[in-house]
Amino acid sequence: MLELPIRDPCDLCVAAREEPWKIIEEGEHTLTVINPWQFETGQCCVITRRHVATLLDLSDQECGAILASAKRVAEALVKAYRPLGILTFQNNGVYSGQETPHFHFHVVPRQKGSDWGIGPPQLATFDGAGRERGTSHDPGGDAQRRERVQASATRLAETVDLIRSNLPT
């Protein structure tokens, strides 16, 4: 049994209900939302409308809708930011790094010189990204890094508008 994080109320459910300006796009089974921590400018997540915790809880329809939404927002991110890569990932359980007990699929435009320090260890090992290959992540600076990358509501709203304007028609 996966050990799940505990957040009551669920921050993703609250954001979807009380902060609709954070929603980039809506689908029948999904919402694409901006991530308040902009480790990379444009970082967003595709979440399920239904409150479920992990990949293992998804219906087949939700699985397909998540990837279709992720592809659409990735196309918008490429047009808007011209990244060197698009990173997609999803964590299941606290031992994989899941912090919110609501399914979310990260879609992240990647650039050189990233200040990413938390998340999957492979994220910050490419040339110029801040960590040398083979070194483990030191979580000592994570709180300061999170504070540094938490974007203002104004900046997030501008980012949402830019991504929306680049969604495929």
N, CA, C and O of each residue as an XYZ file, in Angstrom:
676
protein
N       0.844     -1.193      0.000
C       0.000      0.000      0.000
C       0.877      1.240      0.000
O       1.792      1.347      0.816
N       0.616      2.168     -0.891
C       1.382      3.406     -0.974
C       1.050      4.312      0.213
O      -0.112      4.467      0.590
N       2.079      4.895      0.780
C       1.858      5.886      1.829
C       1.593      7.223      1.147
O       2.409      7.702      0.359
N       0.451      7.818      1.455
C       0.054      9.052      0.798
C       0.278     10.260      1.699
O       0.202     10.148      2.923
N       0.552     11.408      1.099
C       0.659     12.631      1.892
C      -0.718     13.006      2.432
O      -1.743     12.593      1.888
N      -0.730     13.777      3.488
C      -1.997     14.213      4.082
C      -2.077     15.728      3.960
O      -1.202     16.451      4.435
N      -3.129     16.190      3.323
C      -3.436     17.619      3.218
C      -4.948     17.730      3.255
O      -5.636     17.292      2.333
N      -5.449     18.303      4.304
C      -6.889     18.452      4.443
C      -7.189     19.885      4.852
O      -6.890     20.265      5.984
N      -7.760     20.682      3.983
C      -8.329     20.302      2.695
C      -7.250     20.150      1.632
O      -6.122     20.613      1.799
N      -7.611     19.501      0.549
C      -6.695     19.285     -0.570
C      -6.428     20.628     -1.255
O      -7.359     21.301     -1.697
N      -5.160     21.009     -1.340
C      -4.823     22.309     -1.935
C      -5.174     22.403     -3.420
O      -5.478     23.495     -3.899
N      -5.144     21.311     -4.152
C      -5.521     21.360     -5.567
C      -7.029     21.506     -5.736
O      -7.483     22.222     -6.630
N      -7.804     20.845     -4.899
C      -9.261     21.012     -4.953
C      -9.640     22.444     -4.580
O     -10.507     23.043     -5.217
N      -8.999     22.987     -3.560
C      -9.277     24.358     -3.127
C      -8.923     25.344     -4.230
O      -9.710     26.241     -4.530
N      -7.739     25.190     -4.846
C      -7.319     26.103     -5.911
C      -8.294     26.049     -7.087
O      -8.659     27.090     -7.633
N      -8.715     24.854     -7.478
C      -9.629     24.715     -8.609
C     -10.978     25.364     -8.310
O     -11.614     25.929     -9.199
N     -11.404     25.280     -7.058
C     -12.709     25.819     -6.669
C     -12.651     27.319     -6.364
O     -13.552     28.063     -6.750
N     -11.607     27.761     -5.682
C     -11.565     29.131     -5.165
C     -10.646     30.074     -5.945
O     -10.705     31.287     -5.745
N      -9.803     29.541     -6.825
C      -8.885     30.378     -7.593
C      -8.939     29.997     -9.073
O      -7.945     29.540     -9.637
N     -10.100     30.187     -9.697
C     -10.252     29.747    -11.092
C      -9.296     30.445    -12.063
O      -9.074     29.934    -13.161
N      -8.733     31.577    -11.703
C      -7.773     32.267    -12.575
C      -6.509     31.443    -12.775
O      -5.751     31.699    -13.711
N      -6.266     30.454    -11.909
C      -5.086     29.594    -12.049
C      -5.282     28.503    -13.103
O      -4.333     27.803    -13.457
N      -6.500     28.360    -13.601
C      -6.810     27.304    -14.571
C      -6.430     27.768    -15.969
O      -6.922     28.789    -16.450
N      -5.556     27.015    -16.613
C      -5.117     27.305    -17.977
C      -6.132     26.760    -18.978
O      -6.472     27.424    -19.957
N      -6.612     25.536    -18.717
C      -7.569     24.906    -19.634
C      -8.394     23.891    -18.860
O      -7.914     23.270    -17.911
N      -9.649     23.732    -19.284
C     -10.555     22.767    -18.666
C     -10.966     21.709    -19.670
O     -11.223     22.005    -20.837
N     -11.025     20.471    -19.200
C     -11.539     19.370    -19.993
C     -12.590     18.624    -19.184
O     -12.836     18.951    -18.023
N     -13.203     17.630    -19.792
C     -14.244     16.861    -19.103
C     -13.701     16.186    -17.838
O     -14.373     16.157    -16.807
N     -12.480     15.644    -17.924
C     -11.894     14.911    -16.803
C     -10.722     15.628    -16.150
O     -10.240     15.192    -15.105
N     -10.255     16.721    -16.747
C      -9.018     17.353    -16.280
C      -9.128     18.870    -16.179
O     -10.000     19.503    -16.773
N      -8.210     19.418    -15.405
C      -7.938     20.848    -15.375
C      -6.431     20.988    -15.540
O      -5.674     20.236    -14.927
N      -5.989     21.924    -16.346
C      -4.568     22.229    -16.426
C      -4.378     23.525    -15.649
O      -5.011     24.537    -15.952
N      -3.506     23.489    -14.648
C      -3.335     24.619    -13.730
C      -1.875     25.054    -13.663
O      -0.961     24.266    -13.909
N      -1.682     26.309    -13.330
C      -0.334     26.836    -13.150
C       0.177     26.382    -11.783
O      -0.583     26.314    -10.816
N       1.458     26.076    -11.715
C       2.084     25.694    -10.450
C       2.527     26.972     -9.743
O       3.220     27.788    -10.350
N       2.145     27.175     -8.465
C       2.547     28.403     -7.772
C       4.055     28.507     -7.556
O       4.579     29.599     -7.335
N       4.748     27.381     -7.619
C       6.208     27.393     -7.516
C       6.754     27.263     -8.921
O       6.688     26.192     -9.523
N       7.286     28.336     -9.438
C       7.784     28.373    -10.801
C       9.283     28.079    -10.819
O      10.100     28.963    -11.075
N       9.633     26.802    -10.540
C      11.030     26.382    -10.642
C      11.509     26.624    -12.064
O      12.675     26.945    -12.294
N      10.607     26.469    -13.002
C      10.831     26.814    -14.396
C       9.631     27.662    -14.814
O       8.492     27.284    -14.541
N       9.858     28.777    -15.457
C       8.760     29.638    -15.895
C       7.848     28.858    -16.829
O       8.295     28.281    -17.821
N       6.563     28.852    -16.496
C       5.575     28.134    -17.290
C       5.217     26.776    -16.715
O       4.350     26.090    -17.257
N       5.858     26.377    -15.640
C       5.603     25.061    -15.045
C       4.130     24.939    -14.665
O       3.579     25.805    -13.986
N       3.509     23.864    -15.108
C       2.096     23.658    -14.808
C       1.821     22.179    -14.554
O       2.701     21.331    -14.708
N       0.602     21.893    -14.167
C       0.187     20.519    -13.886
C      -1.178     20.257    -14.499
O      -2.037     21.138    -14.549
N      -1.359     19.037    -14.959
C      -2.677     18.561    -15.361
C      -3.195     17.766    -14.167
O      -2.551     16.822    -13.709
N      -4.371     18.161    -13.667
C      -4.958     17.472    -12.518
C      -6.297     16.863    -12.922
O      -6.909     17.267    -13.910
N      -6.731     15.900    -12.148
C      -8.036     15.301    -12.393
C      -9.106     16.155    -11.730
O      -8.894     16.714    -10.654
N     -10.259     16.249    -12.386
C     -11.407     16.930    -11.762
C     -11.859     16.136    -10.530
O     -12.195     16.700     -9.489
N     -11.854     14.838    -10.685
C     -12.243     13.958     -9.584
C     -11.072     13.875     -8.617
O      -9.922     13.743     -9.034
N     -11.371     13.952     -7.321
C     -10.303     13.867     -6.324
C      -9.878     12.406     -6.165
O     -10.561     11.606     -5.526
N      -8.732     12.087     -6.765
C      -8.096     10.781     -6.602
C      -6.629     11.030     -6.315
O      -6.073     12.044     -6.736
N      -6.004     10.115     -5.605
C      -4.643     10.369     -5.124
C      -3.539      9.984     -6.103
O      -2.564     10.723     -6.242
N      -3.666      8.855     -6.781
C      -2.530      8.352     -7.553
C      -2.956      7.832     -8.928
O      -4.143      7.713     -9.234
N      -1.961      7.534     -9.729
C      -2.154      6.915    -11.036
C      -2.995      5.642    -10.922
O      -3.802      5.343    -11.802
N      -2.806      4.915     -9.857
C      -3.510      3.645     -9.667
C      -5.010      3.823     -9.458
O      -5.772      2.864     -9.586
N      -5.437      5.040     -9.136
C      -6.852      5.333     -8.880
C      -7.600      5.856    -10.102
O      -8.816      6.041    -10.050
N      -6.890      6.096    -11.196
C      -7.506      6.713    -12.372
C      -8.335      5.734    -13.191
O      -8.036      4.541    -13.246
N      -9.379      6.253    -13.825
C     -10.135      5.463    -14.805
C      -9.364      5.504    -16.126
O      -8.465      6.327    -16.302
N      -9.718      4.619    -17.044
C      -9.087      4.626    -18.369
C      -9.366      5.941    -19.095
O      -8.499      6.454    -19.803
N     -10.576      6.489    -18.923
C     -10.921      7.753    -19.567
C     -10.058      8.890    -19.013
O      -9.603      9.747    -19.771
N      -9.832      8.903    -17.708
C      -8.987      9.934    -17.101
C      -7.545      9.821    -17.595
O      -6.902     10.835    -17.863
N      -7.037      8.599    -17.716
C      -5.663      8.410    -18.212
C      -5.484      9.024    -19.590
O      -4.524      9.757    -19.827
N      -6.391      8.731    -20.485
C      -6.305      9.285    -21.831
C      -6.438     10.799    -21.849
O      -5.721     11.483    -22.579
N      -7.358     11.321    -21.042
C      -7.581     12.768    -20.989
C      -6.365     13.500    -20.431
O      -6.046     14.603    -20.874
N      -5.696     12.900    -19.472
C      -4.508     13.528    -18.868
C      -3.409     13.690    -19.905
O      -2.835     14.772    -20.028
N      -3.105     12.636    -20.654
C      -2.047     12.740    -21.665
C      -2.424     13.683    -22.797
O      -1.566     14.399    -23.313
N      -3.694     13.695    -23.192
C      -4.122     14.623    -24.242
C      -3.964     16.069    -23.761
O      -3.506     16.926    -24.517
N      -4.337     16.339    -22.521
C      -4.190     17.691    -21.964
C      -2.721     18.058    -21.802
O      -2.333     19.196    -22.068
N      -1.909     17.111    -21.371
C      -0.471     17.365    -21.216
C       0.168     17.693    -22.558
O       1.021     18.576    -22.640
N      -0.235     16.995    -23.601
C       0.301     17.266    -24.937
C      -0.089     18.666    -25.401
O       0.738     19.391    -25.953
N      -1.340     19.045    -25.180
C      -1.799     20.381    -25.593
C      -1.016     21.478    -24.880
O      -0.576     22.439    -25.511
N      -0.840     21.337    -23.573
C      -0.129     22.399    -22.847
C       1.355     22.378    -23.196
O       1.988     23.433    -23.225
N       1.924     21.203    -23.462
C       3.329     21.137    -23.884
C       3.519     21.884    -25.204
O       4.507     22.597    -25.377
N       2.579     21.723    -26.132
C       2.652     22.448    -27.398
C       2.604     23.955    -27.158
O       3.333     24.708    -27.803
N       1.754     24.398    -26.239
C       1.657     25.826    -25.908
C       2.944     26.326    -25.261
O       3.394     27.434    -25.551
N       3.537     25.516    -24.385
C       4.787     25.908    -23.723
C       5.927     26.046    -24.724
O       6.753     26.951    -24.606
N       5.974     25.155    -25.703
C       7.021     25.233    -26.732
C       6.867     26.528    -27.529
O       7.856     27.205    -27.811
N       5.636     26.873    -27.891
C       5.412     28.119    -28.637
C       5.741     29.338    -27.780
O       6.341     30.294    -28.273
N       5.360     29.318    -26.509
C       5.509     30.488    -25.647
C       6.942     30.699    -25.161
O       7.403     31.838    -25.080
N       7.653     29.612    -24.836
C       8.948     29.746    -24.163
C      10.148     29.197    -24.929
O      11.292     29.444    -24.547
N       9.897     28.460    -25.997
C      10.995     27.850    -26.765
C      11.999     27.137    -25.857
O      13.195     27.426    -25.908
N      11.519     26.211    -25.032
C      12.417     25.513    -24.108
C      13.351     24.547    -24.833
O      13.133     24.198    -25.993
N      14.386     24.128    -24.126
C      15.320     23.132    -24.660
C      14.753     21.726    -24.519
O      15.201     20.797    -25.192
N      13.770     21.575    -23.645
C      13.124     20.290    -23.430
C      11.827     20.478    -22.681
O      11.586     21.527    -22.085
N      10.990     19.455    -22.714
C       9.753     19.436    -21.926
C       9.849     18.226    -21.010
O       9.971     17.091    -21.470
N       9.794     18.477    -19.728
C       9.824     17.413    -18.729
C       8.403     17.118    -18.288
O       7.656     18.035    -17.947
N       8.021     15.844    -18.291
C       6.737     15.431    -17.724
C       7.028     14.379    -16.676
O       7.854     13.489    -16.881
N       6.337     14.489    -15.543
C       6.503     13.478    -14.503
C       5.316     13.500    -13.565
O       4.530     14.447    -13.541
N       5.206     12.424    -12.790
C       4.099     12.256    -11.863
C       4.578     11.368    -10.729
O       5.205     10.338    -10.976
N       4.294     11.747     -9.486
C       4.739     11.003     -8.302
C       3.561     10.293     -7.645
O       2.456     10.833     -7.585
N       3.802      9.083     -7.157
C       2.763      8.296     -6.487
C       3.254      7.870     -5.115
O       4.097      6.980     -5.004
N       2.735      8.496     -4.074
C       3.132      8.179     -2.701
C       4.264      9.070     -2.209
O       5.045      9.602     -2.998
N       4.338      9.221     -0.893
C       5.335     10.130     -0.316
C       6.762      9.684     -0.618
O       7.657     10.527     -0.690
N       6.997      8.409     -0.792
C       8.357      7.939     -1.056
C       8.801      8.195     -2.490
O       9.962      7.973     -2.835
N       7.884      8.658     -3.318
C       8.257      9.070     -4.675
C       8.340     10.589     -4.777
O       8.695     11.124     -5.827
N       8.017     11.280     -3.695
C       8.060     12.734     -3.697
C       6.699     13.397     -3.804
O       6.631     14.621     -3.909
N       5.605     12.629     -3.782
C       4.264     13.218     -3.855
C       3.998     14.021     -2.593
O       4.166     13.517     -1.482
N       3.582     15.275     -2.762
C       3.326     16.153     -1.628
C       1.848     16.470     -1.439
O       1.440     16.879     -0.352
N       1.052     16.289     -2.469
C      -0.380     16.577     -2.419
C      -1.137     15.301     -2.763
O      -0.812     14.644     -3.751
N      -2.144     14.937     -1.964
C      -2.858     13.692     -2.213
C      -3.936     13.814     -3.297
O      -5.057     13.333     -3.127
N      -3.586     14.458     -4.402
C      -4.486     14.606     -5.541
C      -3.628     14.381     -6.779
O      -2.569     14.994     -6.913
N      -4.068     13.511     -7.685
C      -3.293     13.205     -8.877
C      -2.957     14.485     -9.627
O      -3.831     15.311     -9.890
N      -1.679     14.644     -9.970
C      -1.248     15.755    -10.814
C      -0.041     15.330    -11.638
O       0.879     14.673    -11.150
N      -0.079     15.730    -12.908
C       0.931     15.363    -13.891
C       1.660     16.638    -14.291
O       1.078     17.526    -14.913
N       2.929     16.723    -13.933
C       3.718     17.924    -14.181
C       4.112     18.032    -15.654
O       4.482     17.043    -16.287
N       4.025     19.254    -16.186
C       4.488     19.564    -17.532
C       5.369     20.806    -17.377
O       4.894     21.887    -17.029
N       6.670     20.619    -17.645
C       7.652     21.639    -17.285
C       8.554     21.967    -18.475
O       9.245     21.089    -18.992
N       8.547     23.245    -18.914
C       9.504     23.643    -19.944
C      10.882     23.782    -19.303
O      11.024     24.490    -18.306
N      11.895     23.124    -19.851
C      13.224     23.122    -19.237
C      14.193     24.011    -20.007
O      14.210     24.025    -21.237
N      14.991     24.743    -19.259
C      16.014     25.620    -19.816
C      17.338     25.339    -19.108
O      17.354     24.762    -18.021
N      18.430     25.743    -19.717
C      19.735     25.638    -19.049
C      19.751     26.526    -17.817
O      19.061     27.543    -17.764
N      20.548     26.132    -16.821
C      20.715     26.953    -15.630
C      19.565     26.856    -14.659
O      19.352     27.775    -13.868
N      18.819     25.770    -14.694
C      17.673     25.584    -13.816
C      18.043     25.703    -12.348
O      19.140     25.325    -11.938
N      17.124     26.227    -11.569
C      17.289     26.276    -10.116
C      16.440     25.186     -9.464
O      16.047     25.309     -8.304
N      16.165     24.138    -10.200
C      15.361     23.034     -9.667
C      16.210     22.317     -8.637
O      17.344     21.981     -8.979
N      15.814     22.063     -7.497
C      16.628     21.325     -6.564
C      15.874     20.169     -5.978
O      16.477     19.213     -5.489
N      14.539     20.240     -6.020
C      13.744     19.166     -5.451
C      12.992     18.488     -6.579
O      12.856     19.041     -7.670
N      12.516     17.315     -6.316
C      11.842     16.541     -7.345
C      12.721     15.364     -7.727
O      13.708     15.078     -7.049
N      12.372     14.683     -8.801
C      13.160     13.538     -9.229
C      14.636     13.905     -9.382
O      14.946     14.957     -9.942
N      15.539     13.077     -8.904
C      16.959     13.436     -8.872
C      17.584     13.662    -10.237
O      18.622     14.319    -10.326
N      16.995     13.145    -11.297
C      17.572     13.326    -12.621
C      17.320     14.723    -13.171
O      17.898     15.085    -14.196
N      16.484     15.510    -12.527
C      16.095     16.798    -13.092
C      17.228     17.786    -13.241
O      17.290     18.499    -14.243
N      18.117     17.850    -12.282
C      19.115     18.925    -12.286
C      20.521     18.400    -12.531
O      21.466     18.840    -11.876
N      20.673     17.469    -13.462
C      22.010     16.925    -13.698
C      22.554     17.237    -15.083
O      23.702     16.899    -15.373
N      21.764     17.875    -15.955
C      22.335     18.171    -17.260
C      23.257     19.382    -17.154
O      23.193     20.143    -16.188
N      24.096     19.547    -18.140
C      25.126     20.581    -18.136
C      24.548     21.956    -17.823
O      23.647     22.428    -18.516
N      25.061     22.588    -16.793
C      24.640     23.928    -16.423
C      23.388     23.990    -15.586
O      22.898     25.083    -15.305
N      22.848     22.852    -15.173
C      21.588     22.871    -14.438
C      21.761     23.015    -12.938
O      20.763     23.157    -12.232
N      22.960     22.986    -12.426
C      23.129     23.258    -11.018
C      23.598     22.098    -10.160
O      23.962     22.317     -9.005
N      23.607     20.891    -10.662
C      24.077     19.769     -9.861
C      24.849     18.817    -10.754
O      24.421     18.514    -11.868
N      25.975     18.352    -10.268
C      26.794     17.436    -11.057
C      26.221     16.029    -10.999
O      25.706     15.590     -9.971
N      26.319     15.341    -12.114
C      25.836     13.969    -12.209
C      26.475     13.097    -11.131
O      27.678     13.172    -10.880
N      25.639     12.268    -10.497
C      26.141     11.344     -9.493
C      26.097     11.884     -8.073
O      26.350     11.144     -7.123
N      25.777     13.173     -7.913
C      25.668     13.716     -6.563
C      24.209     13.672     -6.137
O      23.309     13.921     -6.940
N      23.984     13.356     -4.878
C      22.610     13.280     -4.398
C      22.110     14.675     -4.049
O      22.897     15.596     -3.831
N      20.806     14.813     -4.001
C      20.194     16.093     -3.680
C      20.313     16.377     -2.193
O      19.974     15.528     -1.368
N      20.790     17.558     -1.846
C      20.844     18.017     -0.462
C      19.611     18.879     -0.224
O      19.516     19.970     -0.786
N      18.651     18.417      0.601
C      17.422     19.173      0.795
C      17.591     20.406      1.688
O      16.618     21.112      1.952
N      18.800     20.668      2.149
C      19.031     21.767      3.078
C      18.564     23.116      2.584
O      18.126     23.938      3.390
N      18.639     23.375      1.301
C      18.241     24.673      0.773
C      16.851     24.702      0.162
O      16.474     25.697     -0.455
N      16.074     23.620      0.322
C      14.776     23.548     -0.337
C      13.803     24.635      0.116
O      13.077     25.187     -0.711
N      13.773     24.956      1.411
C      12.833     25.969      1.898
C      13.146     27.328      1.275
O      12.235     28.038      0.850
N      14.416     27.690      1.220
C      14.792     28.967      0.619
C      14.526     28.963     -0.890
O      14.095     29.970     -1.454
N      14.783     27.841     -1.527
C      14.546     27.723     -2.969
C      13.049     27.870     -3.251
O      12.665     28.579     -4.181
N      12.209     27.216     -2.466
C      10.756     27.323     -2.649
C      10.297     28.768     -2.471
O       9.471     29.266     -3.236
N      10.835     29.423     -1.472
C      10.471     30.826     -1.248
C      10.876     31.682     -2.455
O      10.126     32.564     -2.873
N      12.039     31.422     -2.999
C      12.568     32.187     -4.125
C      11.729     31.981     -5.384
O      11.587     32.909     -6.180
N      11.181     30.805     -5.581
C      10.467     30.515     -6.823
C       8.952     30.613     -6.698
O       8.242     30.391     -7.679
N       8.441     30.943     -5.510
C       6.993     31.120     -5.388
C       6.622     32.430     -6.064
O       7.062     33.502     -5.649
N       5.822     32.336     -7.088
C       5.488     33.487     -7.916
C       4.296     34.245     -7.345
O       3.425     33.667     -6.695
N       4.276     35.538     -7.598
C       3.158     36.390     -7.178
C       1.924     36.046     -8.010
O       2.028     35.471     -9.094
N       0.760     36.408     -7.483
C      -0.489     36.174     -8.206
C      -0.471     36.909     -9.545
O      -0.970     36.386    -10.541
N       0.087     38.092     -9.578
C       0.154     38.861    -10.822
C       1.009     38.137    -11.864
O       0.609     38.001    -13.020
N       2.178     37.678    -11.446
C       3.063     36.969    -12.383
C       2.424     35.665    -12.856
O       2.519     35.317    -14.033
N       1.772     34.941    -11.938
C       1.112     33.689    -12.323
C      -0.011     33.956    -13.319
O      -0.160     33.218    -14.294
N      -0.796     34.993    -13.088
C      -1.905     35.323    -13.992
C      -1.366     35.681    -15.380
O      -1.956     35.292    -16.388
N      -0.270     36.406    -15.444
C       0.347     36.736    -16.732
C       0.838     35.479    -17.445
O       0.700     35.352    -18.661
N       1.411     34.553    -16.681
C       1.895     33.294    -17.252
C       0.733     32.465    -17.776
O       0.813     31.899    -18.866
N      -0.351     32.391    -17.002
C      -1.555     31.662    -17.431
C      -2.061     32.245    -18.753
O      -2.359     31.499    -19.686
N      -2.158     33.580    -18.835
C      -2.644     34.221    -20.059
C      -1.757     33.895    -21.264
O      -2.258     33.621    -22.355
N      -0.428     33.926    -21.055
C       0.495     33.627    -22.153
C       0.331     32.176    -22.624
O       0.276     31.913    -23.826
N       0.255     31.255    -21.688
C       0.110     29.836    -22.065
C      -1.219     29.629    -22.781
O      -1.264     28.985    -23.829
N      -2.322     30.179    -22.216
C      -3.637     30.059    -22.853
C      -3.610     30.566    -24.293
O      -4.179     29.948    -25.193
N      -2.939     31.702    -24.496
C      -2.923     32.309    -25.833
C      -2.124     31.468    -26.835
O      -2.220     31.690    -28.042
N      -1.351     30.520    -26.350
C      -0.556     29.667    -27.237
C      -1.086     28.243    -27.352
O      -0.464     27.403    -28.003
N      -2.238     27.959    -26.722
C      -2.837     26.621    -26.840
C      -3.231     26.358    -28.291
O      -3.686     27.268    -28.983
N      -3.061     25.125    -28.754
C      -3.485     24.805    -30.120
C      -5.009     24.991    -30.268
O      -5.774     24.724    -29.341
N      -5.416     25.446    -31.434
C      -6.853     25.672    -31.655
C      -7.520     24.431    -32.212
O      -8.725     24.437    -32.460
